Amino acid sequence: MTGTELPRTWRPFGPRIAAALFAVVLIGGFAWLWFSFDDYTRGQVSGLQRATVILFVGGGVALLNGLARSRISASEAGLVVVNGYRKRTLEWAQVVRVSMPPGAPWPKLDLDDGTTISAMGIHASDGGRAQSQVAELRALVDAR
């Protein structure tokens, strides 16, 4: 027995905070810039130019959201790995090994078909918290 109760979800702490802060800075910076323009300057900006800036800011926020929504969920049935906007559902038997070599940004899962997938729900920038989460996930995989 691993001591970990299921269901269990791991999410990166540092990247989620960074993504939220960068999104606020991105939106706030462009809003401040827009409102700092005088009326004449704002009048010179075409609708297409406004739409382009909104599209780029929205794209940046979407990328940051993808980073923030990464997670690993464990249940009795197996693992669900969400990396950005991609979701992979794995049975316990599919996961052979969990590894996170020194310097790696996140752990990787070795699968029974010889492939590997990254597990961005645990991030090395979280330091000791990440190491204990990798050990917890590894114990769950080994127990099954």
Secondary structure, DSSP 8 states (H G I E B T S, - for coil): --S--SSEEE--HHHHHHHHHHHHHHHHHHHHHHHHS-HHHHHHS-HHHHHHHHHHHHHHHHHHHHHHT-EEEE-SSEEEEEETTEEEEEEGGGEEEEE--TT-SS-EEEETTS-EEE-TTS-GGGTHHHHHHHHHHHHHHHH-
